[in-house]
Amino acid sequence: MKTTAVRLYGKKDLRLESFDLPDIKPTEILAKVVSDSICMSSYKAANQGEEHKRVPNNINTNPIIIGHEFCLELLEIGEKWQNQYKSGDKYSIQPALNYQGALDAPGYSFEYIGGNATYIIIPEIVMIQKCLLPYEGEGYFSGSLAEPFSCVAGAFHENFRSNFDTHIHEMDIKKGGAMIIIAGGGPMGLAAIAYAVNRDITPRLLVITDVDQGRLDRAAALVKTSVAKEKGIELIYVNTANFKDPVYQLKTYNHGEGYDDVFIFAPVKFLVEQGTELLARMGCLNFFAGPSNPNFLANINFYNLHYEGHRLTGTSGGNTNDMKEVLEMFTKGKLNPEIMISHVGGLDSVIDTTLNLPQISGAKKLIYTHISMPLTDIRDFRKLGARDPLFAKLAEICDRHDGLWSVEAESYLLEHGKGIEV
């Protein structure tokens, strides 16, 4: 089986190329990747190359396929798994395998499995770790976005506070508490806002900060304050760009008090320190944004850690149960992952998108691996449609879905888009 894939050979050395996959072993599964969304973690891996914790040292001779937020269809099942899986079924993959303590993960560590490919071979350890997860919802793109949403779910579940009477940690955000997401206007922030509003454990107050009014406006349009209010949540979007004393002014939204749960969505020193100052007694700060700098440091008030019971945590990815949770929420319509998607492209747009991801505005960049298409902002479909009937039709479809990507748009692109060639 020949595949076309984006492979990493070294720092900033990504190549789109076609090559032959080996015949699958009895312990493996051959699959067709349909969609992948590009994560900032792939940008970090591409820039760090062999120095990345999950990337092998020999990628110059044994390159890996990048991309870890993908949805696929099974094609050929190895003998070992023929009683558990069948050809044609749709799956998502939890890349954090945690196999025997190793950091190896699809999209970072393997020659034949990654999201930015047309066809892949799923190794035995994915099935052993129960990380091949069925997705029964419509379309494919939701299956790709299950991984980033699972990271958010994992972060919420990781928050904790201590019960001094029992010394037992009470996990998750504080139900009915005050919560703030700092630098929450980006794609992962959008996922966090939607998840916070639509799950069972919700805060009474949810404050979202950013310094980009455009991002805040988009977030407010996608997760409306009126909808949150119906669920008993006071949702407030705040631009802190001109705040002289952010800590004081942000506390005014909670009657001068601190917050029970503080999430930091940007790896910025002063934001982390600001977050610790915003904590209420027994509050928990979650450093969600993964820094590229291995020596990233920020000051912590140990006086408050001791006397105010402040708690600090950080997460990197979700686990299999987190992913199952969000996939179920997708299927039941409790979460709408399409709110995260701002751009759509084909496999031949992956290299430029990955290497320049921080400079590209908007939210999630969704890739269809069997399609040739430049990365395109959904808002530009109408303009491009003046000379390209494909974009004209996609604009029409997105307009019917409040300007958002949809299963209808996906189906049309897969049927009428230009196929990838190398």
TIKE-341790 format. One line per field, with one value per residue (C-alpha): residue in one letter; x, y, z. Coordinates in nm, 3 decimals, decimal comma, padded with zeros to 5 digits. Layout:
REM residues N
resn = c(a; ...)
xx = c(X; ...)
yy = c(Y; ...)
zz = c(Z; ...)
This chain:
REM residues 422
resn = c(m; k; t; t; a; v; r; l; y; g; k; k; d; l; r; l; e; s; f; d; l; p; d; i; k; p; t; e; i; l; a; k; v; v; s; d; s; i; c; m; s; s; y; k; a; a; n; q; g; e; e; h; k; r; v; p; n; n; i; n; t; n; p; i; i; i; g; h; e; f; c; l; e; l; l; e; i; g; e; k; w; q; n; q; y; k; s; g; d; k; y; s; i; q; p; a; l; n; y; q; g; a; l; d; a; p; g; y; s; f; e; y; i; g; g; n; a; t; y; i; i; i; p; e; i; v; m; i; q; k; c; l; l; p; y; e; g; e; g; y; f; s; g; s; l; a; e; p; f; s; c; v; a; g; a; f; h; e; n; f; r; s; n; f; d; t; h; i; h; e; m; d; i; k; k; g; g; a; m; i; i; i; a; g; g; g; p; m; g; l; a; a; i; a; y; a; v; n; r; d; i; t; p; r; l; l; v; i; t; d; v; d; q; g; r; l; d; r; a; a; a; l; v; k; t; s; v; a; k; e; k; g; i; e; l; i; y; v; n; t; a; n; f; k; d; p; v; y; q; l; k; t; y; n; h; g; e; g; y; d; d; v; f; i; f; a; p; v; k; f; l; v; e; q; g; t; e; l; l; a; r; m; g; c; l; n; f; f; a; g; p; s; n; p; n; f; l; a; n; i; n; f; y; n; l; h; y; e; g; h; r; l; t; g; t; s; g; g; n; t; n; d; m; k; e; v; l; e; m; f; t; k; g; k; l; n; p; e; i; m; i; s; h; v; g; g; l; d; s; v; i; d; t; t; l; n; l; p; q; i; s; g; a; k; k; l; i; y; t; h; i; s; m; p; l; t; d; i; r; d; f; r; k; l; g; a; r; d; p; l; f; a; k; l; a; e; i; c; d; r; h; d; g; l; w; s; v; e; a; e; s; y; l; l; e; h; g; k; g; i; e; v)
xx = c(00,000; 00,140; 00,082; 00,144; 00,248; 00,423; 00,734; 00,979; 01,351; 01,497; 01,447; 01,209; 01,268; 00,921; 00,870; 00,557; 00,633; 00,485; 00,629; 00,530; 00,396; 00,511; 00,258; 00,079; 00,170; -00,096; -00,084; -00,143; -00,426; -00,417; -00,627; -00,725; -00,685; -00,957; -00,902; -00,644; -00,636; -00,303; -00,190; 00,064; 00,239; 00,320; 00,473; 00,691; 00,792; 00,878; 01,090; 01,266; 01,317; 01,521; 01,534; 01,160; 01,084; 00,857; 01,063; 01,323; 01,691; 01,716; 01,455; 01,720; 01,720; 01,384; 01,148; 00,819; 00,475; 00,348; -00,007; -00,189; -00,546; -00,694; -00,996; -00,973; -01,146; -01,021; -00,929; -00,744; -00,748; -00,458; -00,545; -00,505; -00,778; -01,030; -01,275; -01,264; -01,255; -01,402; -01,320; -01,513; -01,559; -01,464; -01,219; -01,026; -00,694; -00,577; -00,210; -00,096; -00,036; 00,160; 00,285; 00,513; 00,592; 00,724; 00,635; 00,604; 00,293; 00,140; 00,231; 00,562; 00,738; 00,640; 00,735; 00,398; 00,132; 00,045; -00,246; -00,091; -00,102; -00,339; -00,286; -00,120; -00,038; -00,171; 00,078; -00,021; 00,042; -00,243; -00,492; -00,323; -00,359; -00,723; -00,638; -00,826; -01,161; -01,480; -01,659; -02,025; -02,111; -02,155; -01,859; -01,492; -01,378; -01,535; -01,322; -01,014; -01,117; -01,180; -00,810; -00,783; -01,114; -00,986; -00,688; -00,933; -01,137; -00,820; -00,721; -01,058; -01,042; -00,687; -00,780; -00,806; -00,831; -00,766; -01,022; -00,840; -01,073; -00,999; -00,680; -00,853; -00,811; -01,137; -01,078; -01,212; -01,310; -01,522; -01,889; -02,068; -01,739; -01,567; -01,345; -01,122; -00,945; -00,655; -00,563; -00,868; -00,955; -00,759; -00,875; -00,806; -00,967; -01,279; -01,285; -01,248; -01,531; -01,766; -01,672; -01,714; -02,063; -02,193; -02,072; -02,238; -01,991; -02,014; -01,897; -02,139; -01,896; -01,675; -01,446; -01,252; -00,964; -00,762; -00,588; -00,725; -01,078; -01,135; -01,072; -01,298; -01,575; -01,553; -01,561; -01,862; -02,044; -01,978; -02,041; -02,304; -02,346; -02,722; -02,683; -02,451; -02,702; -02,971; -02,745; -02,684; -02,343; -02,246; -02,010; -01,800; -01,554; -01,288; -01,020; -00,734; -00,508; -00,547; -00,588; -00,345; -00,400; -00,533; -00,551; -00,758; -00,986; -01,042; -01,137; -01,410; -01,605; -01,617; -01,704; -01,341; -01,269; -01,026; -01,111; -01,149; -01,006; -00,755; -00,644; -00,346; -00,371; -00,051; 00,306; 00,380; 00,562; 00,364; 00,035; 00,132; 00,228; -00,092; -00,286; -00,139; -00,245; -00,600; -00,645; -00,901; -00,837; -00,805; -00,797; -00,620; -00,411; -00,378; -00,092; -00,244; -00,020; 00,289; 00,602; 00,867; 01,141; 01,249; 01,372; 01,043; 01,015; 00,775; 00,757; 00,523; 00,401; 00,486; 00,334; -00,007; 00,071; 00,119; -00,142; -00,410; -00,404; -00,326; -00,273; -00,082; -00,105; -00,047; -00,154; -00,026; -00,297; -00,593; -00,627; -00,843; -01,137; -01,124; -01,141; -01,430; -01,612; -01,587; -01,665; -01,985; -02,064; -02,011; -02,240; -02,513; -02,484; -02,369; -02,056; -02,021; -01,655; -01,703; -01,676; -01,301; -01,245; -01,141; -00,939; -00,959; -00,687; -00,548; -00,244; -00,024; -00,087; 00,041; 00,410; 00,364; 00,079; 00,273; 00,593; 00,408; 00,123; 00,178; 00,159; -00,169; -00,471; -00,793; -00,863; -00,813; -00,669; -00,846; -00,674; -00,829; -00,547; -00,678; -00,744; -00,514; -00,612; -00,433; -00,511; -00,815; -01,001; -01,368; -01,452; -01,273; -01,481; -01,729; -01,456; -01,271; -01,598; -01,605; -01,354; -01,375; -01,713; -01,586; -01,543; -01,871; -02,055; -01,863; -01,951; -02,318; -02,307; -02,123; -02,372; -02,648; -02,457; -02,403; -02,065; -01,929; -01,782; -02,018; -02,068; -02,242; -01,939; -01,704; -01,903; -01,907; -01,532; -01,450; -01,666; -01,574; -01,230; -00,914; -00,730; -00,380; -00,092; 00,283)
yy = c(00,000; 00,339; 00,633; 01,006; 01,174; 01,468; 01,337; 01,498; 01,448; 01,705; 02,057; 02,240; 01,968; 01,852; 01,677; 01,575; 01,250; 00,924; 00,587; 00,225; 00,098; -00,252; -00,536; -00,531; -00,786; -01,007; -00,767; -00,448; -00,267; -00,079; 00,239; 00,532; 00,873; 01,118; 01,426; 01,574; 01,903; 02,075; 02,128; 02,368; 02,057; 01,959; 02,304; 02,244; 01,898; 02,029; 02,308; 02,097; 01,787; 01,522; 01,739; 01,695; 01,447; 01,234; 01,241; 00,965; 01,049; 00,876; 01,069; 01,176; 00,814; 00,696; 00,992; 01,001; 01,101; 01,411; 01,484; 01,337; 01,471; 01,245; 01,043; 00,732; 00,439; 00,082; -00,103; -00,426; -00,597; -00,811; -01,163; -01,085; -00,818; -00,961; -01,050; -00,698; -00,464; -00,465; -00,293; 00,025; 00,135; 00,488; 00,560; 00,830; 00,770; 00,874; 00,951; 00,952; 00,577; 00,576; 00,228; 00,101; 00,459; 00,559; 00,892; 00,740; 00,868; 00,864; 01,184; 01,213; 00,879; 00,635; 00,582; 00,452; 00,619; 00,988; 01,210; 01,385; 01,084; 00,919; 00,565; 00,440; 00,123; 00,115; -00,068; -00,327; -00,103; 00,130; -00,155; -00,300; 00,035; 00,061; 00,389; 00,311; 00,471; 00,423; 00,736; 00,688; 01,050; 01,199; 01,296; 01,277; 01,619; 01,574; 01,265; 01,476; 01,737; 01,481; 01,486; 01,863; 01,856; 01,563; 01,778; 02,032; 01,763; 01,622; 01,965; 02,017; 01,674; 01,741; 02,047; 01,977; 02,118; 01,962; 01,884; 01,969; 01,749; 01,434; 01,524; 01,386; 01,572; 01,680; 01,651; 01,867; 02,234; 02,362; 02,311; 02,643; 02,824; 03,114; 03,027; 03,232; 03,136; 03,370; 03,417; 03,208; 03,350; 03,096; 02,759; 02,566; 02,844; 02,808; 02,437; 02,509; 02,764; 02,528; 02,237; 02,445; 02,557; 02,222; 01,967; 01,859; 02,024; 02,395; 02,715; 02,994; 03,253; 03,206; 03,491; 03,474; 03,714; 03,801; 04,105; 04,050; 04,190; 04,004; 03,670; 03,763; 03,872; 03,544; 03,345; 03,545; 03,480; 03,105; 03,051; 03,305; 03,459; 03,411; 03,036; 03,017; 03,217; 02,959; 02,704; 02,917; 03,048; 03,414; 03,420; 03,735; 03,813; 04,069; 04,248; 04,314; 04,497; 04,834; 04,719; 04,906; 04,661; 04,337; 04,146; 04,413; 04,469; 04,099; 04,043; 04,306; 04,058; 03,833; 04,103; 04,166; 03,800; 03,557; 03,262; 02,897; 02,778; 02,969; 02,836; 02,981; 02,931; 03,110; 03,032; 03,385; 03,447; 03,749; 03,573; 03,279; 03,514; 03,711; 03,387; 03,295; 03,636; 03,574; 03,255; 03,239; 03,045; 02,674; 02,779; 02,578; 02,714; 02,498; 02,585; 02,452; 02,611; 02,402; 02,616; 02,550; 02,671; 02,387; 02,650; 02,841; 02,978; 03,197; 03,313; 03,143; 03,288; 03,010; 03,204; 03,165; 02,807; 02,739; 02,959; 03,000; 02,642; 02,740; 02,443; 02,429; 02,176; 02,138; 01,889; 01,778; 01,601; 01,395; 01,024; 00,762; 00,821; 01,195; 01,121; 00,878; 01,145; 01,412; 01,168; 01,080; 01,450; 01,504; 01,214; 01,338; 01,695; 01,836; 01,981; 02,131; 02,089; 02,287; 02,609; 02,545; 02,534; 02,856; 02,721; 02,418; 02,282; 01,978; 01,762; 01,985; 02,278; 02,099; 02,194; 02,569; 02,565; 02,366; 02,569; 02,902; 02,810; 03,084; 03,351; 03,227; 03,392; 03,215; 02,890; 02,527; 02,439; 02,131; 01,914; 01,664; 01,429; 01,306; 01,660; 01,915; 02,262; 02,566; 02,643; 02,869; 03,082; 02,986; 03,359; 03,381; 03,113; 03,365; 03,587; 03,290; 03,157; 03,440; 03,242; 02,890; 02,710; 02,475; 02,764; 02,920; 02,603; 02,570; 02,932; 02,858; 02,553; 02,732; 03,019; 02,766; 02,661; 03,008; 03,047; 02,726; 02,413; 02,118; 01,756; 01,886; 02,098; 01,810; 01,570; 01,816; 01,879; 01,508; 01,442; 01,742; 01,856; 01,794; 01,478; 01,497; 01,417; 01,415)
zz = c(00,000; -00,098; 00,132; 00,108; 00,431; 00,594; 00,767; 01,009; 00,936; 01,176; 01,309; 01,073; 00,815; 00,710; 00,378; 00,189; 00,010; -00,109; -00,006; 00,034; 00,364; 00,460; 00,472; 00,805; 01,069; 01,233; 01,529; 01,324; 01,144; 00,814; 00,816; 00,598; 00,763; 00,662; 00,879; 01,115; 01,303; 01,354; 01,711; 01,857; 01,989; 01,629; 01,577; 01,884; 01,766; 01,418; 01,562; 01,825; 01,614; 01,796; 02,108; 02,164; 02,441; 02,223; 01,902; 01,840; 01,788; 01,450; 01,249; 00,996; 00,872; 01,010; 00,977; 01,167; 01,040; 01,221; 01,337; 01,635; 01,616; 01,354; 01,258; 01,042; 00,883; 00,931; 00,612; 00,687; 01,026; 01,143; 01,254; 01,625; 01,618; 01,372; 01,648; 01,795; 01,495; 01,147; 00,821; 00,749; 01,110; 01,213; 01,496; 01,671; 01,848; 02,191; 02,118; 02,483; 02,493; 02,819; 02,731; 03,007; 03,104; 02,760; 02,598; 02,249; 02,072; 01,722; 01,545; 01,728; 01,752; 01,476; 01,113; 00,998; 01,209; 01,225; 01,130; 00,831; 00,600; 00,360; 00,491; 00,809; 01,000; 01,356; 01,581; 01,837; 02,140; 02,037; 02,069; 02,378; 02,554; 02,435; 02,262; 01,941; 02,023; 01,821; 01,703; 01,610; 01,535; 01,191; 00,975; 01,058; 01,179; 01,523; 01,567; 01,496; 01,753; 02,026; 02,119; 02,185; 02,371; 02,579; 02,682; 02,821; 02,996; 03,149; 03,278; 03,446; 03,608; 03,728; 03,934; 04,304; 04,654; 04,991; 05,259; 05,580; 05,786; 05,588; 05,397; 05,091; 04,764; 04,606; 04,231; 03,947; 03,944; 04,230; 04,151; 04,181; 04,228; 04,057; 03,763; 03,533; 03,210; 03,139; 02,769; 02,680; 02,338; 02,132; 01,996; 02,315; 02,515; 02,300; 02,377; 02,748; 02,749; 02,566; 02,790; 03,109; 03,005; 02,880; 03,136; 03,461; 03,702; 03,626; 03,795; 03,890; 03,747; 03,442; 03,336; 03,008; 02,947; 02,638; 02,492; 02,141; 02,107; 01,782; 01,951; 02,242; 02,005; 01,817; 02,142; 02,265; 01,937; 01,957; 02,330; 02,417; 02,761; 02,730; 02,684; 02,985; 03,191; 03,116; 03,281; 03,588; 03,479; 03,467; 03,167; 03,123; 02,842; 02,941; 02,739; 02,982; 02,736; 02,907; 03,267; 03,492; 03,778; 03,625; 03,952; 04,126; 03,828; 03,760; 04,123; 04,091; 03,874; 04,181; 04,434; 04,519; 04,594; 04,431; 04,208; 04,304; 03,972; 03,761; 03,421; 03,233; 02,857; 02,748; 02,861; 02,978; 03,307; 03,422; 03,343; 03,562; 03,845; 03,791; 03,813; 04,151; 04,284; 04,164; 04,365; 04,644; 04,962; 04,869; 04,503; 04,233; 03,947; 03,635; 03,399; 03,079; 02,815; 02,741; 02,700; 02,437; 02,671; 02,906; 03,152; 03,173; 03,528; 03,724; 04,086; 04,332; 04,661; 04,904; 05,190; 05,027; 04,932; 05,301; 05,471; 05,203; 05,077; 04,721; 04,491; 04,162; 03,881; 03,510; 03,248; 02,910; 02,717; 02,827; 02,890; 02,725; 02,959; 02,886; 02,516; 02,559; 02,757; 02,488; 02,206; 02,389; 02,436; 02,062; 01,974; 02,209; 02,082; 02,417; 02,255; 01,908; 01,807; 01,486; 01,688; 01,707; 01,330; 01,157; 00,860; 00,631; 00,406; 00,230; 00,300; 00,084; 00,320; 00,630; 00,614; 00,587; 00,837; 01,096; 01,071; 01,084; 01,317; 01,580; 01,309; 01,159; 01,316; 01,400; 01,577; 01,472; 01,133; 00,994; 00,733; 00,494; 00,407; 00,069; -00,055; -00,223; -00,100; 00,043; 00,405; 00,379; 00,631; 00,626; 00,617; 00,279; 00,107; -00,034; -00,184; -00,334; -00,469; -00,725; -00,932; -00,787; -00,775; -00,501; -00,259; -00,371; -00,274; 00,054; 00,137; 00,071; 00,296; 00,578; 00,562; 00,632; 00,943; 01,096; 00,928; 01,077; 00,926; 00,922; 00,819; 00,507; 00,414; 00,488; 00,270; -00,018; 00,002; 00,018; -00,287; -00,502; -00,379; -00,578; -00,476; -00,332; -00,567; -00,508)
